[in-house]
Amino acid sequence: MTTAISAILAGAVLLFWSADRFVEGAAGTARHFGMSSLMIGMIIVGFGTSAPEMLVSAMASLQNNAGIALGNAFGSNIANIALILGLSSVISPISVHSRVLRRELPLLTLVTGLVIFLISDLTISRSNALVLLAVFLLVIVWTLRQGTADDADPLGAEISREMDVHSMPVRRALFWLFAGLILLIFSSRILVWGAVRIAEALGISDLVIGLTIVAVGTSLPELASSLVAAIKKEHDIALGNIIGSNIFNTLAVVGIAGSIRPLHGNPELLFRDMLLMGILTVSIFLLGYGYRHHGRINRVEGGILLCVYCTYVYILIRGVS
């Protein structure tokens, strides 16, 4: 038991550190090859912070742990909105100025509806997984077009300032790109191993472990980047991290894990976890989109999101005891 807890803690810390190095290396490499700041923010930073979720769910699927694979992906989405965005909004109310993010909010809502529809029979089959991956490729193409057309978007300006602060030579960027990826794979294996051992020792379902310990562990990159952005009042980055990560988790993470091995859930996944994820996604769409003015998530709304997350975790823990 002690070894398993140590494995989770070490895996989570290494996962966070290696994900940060991987994103910085990928962003630096992309900039050296001429990718615009907006496209780096939309693809590299937004999706790159979900690399831990992708690798952990893939490893879990390979080991036939569907609960951890699905719980990690959907639990990370719930934590991103209720915990991370809620905490960020309490620190500094999030004002949405980016036109790109206002277009991504309804997109996130649609892909969330798609995955809920596909898992309504409590299974992500390989055909379902291929649908999710196909939609993900379409989203990437759409994102590239948006990044080309709206390079003057406020999100691009915020990313450009951050890139100037954290600039690095191309050789160092390439080194951290590949070294970060290798460390991500290694740390994800450690984290999954520890999570499985704890679930077996305590008699807790893989799904609950995936929704809580593993989901929060793999969401550490989003937590760090969004909190720092909130403190710096870079609101579009704070929200952009959450939107990009949740789109990636919903389409690519679940799609890759399901293509490795069909994933089977239980009724609680659909009527408790997926329902909450859907409600939270619609909530940030309504709050962040803004119809006559810029979207805004204030401190009270952020506090409500935090209370929702604490209540959700309490329900999960109470269900175990």
Secondary structure, 3 states (H helix, E strand, C coil): CHHHHHHHHHHHHHHHHHHHHHHHHHHHHHHHCCCCHHHHHHHHHHHHCCHHHHHHHHHHHHCCCHHHHHHHHHHHHHHHHHHHHHHHHHHCCEEECCHHHHHHHHHHHHHHHHHHHHCCCCEECHHHHHHHHHHHHHHHHHHHHHHHHCCCCHHHHHHHHHHHHCCCCHHHHHHHHHHHHHHHHHHHHHHHHHHHHHHHHHCCCHHHHHHHHHHHHHCHHHHHHHHHHHHCCCHHHHHHHHHHHHHHHHHHHHHHHHHHCCEECCHHHHHHHHHHHHHHHHHHHHHHHCCCCCEEECHHHHHHHHHHHHHHHHHHHHHHC
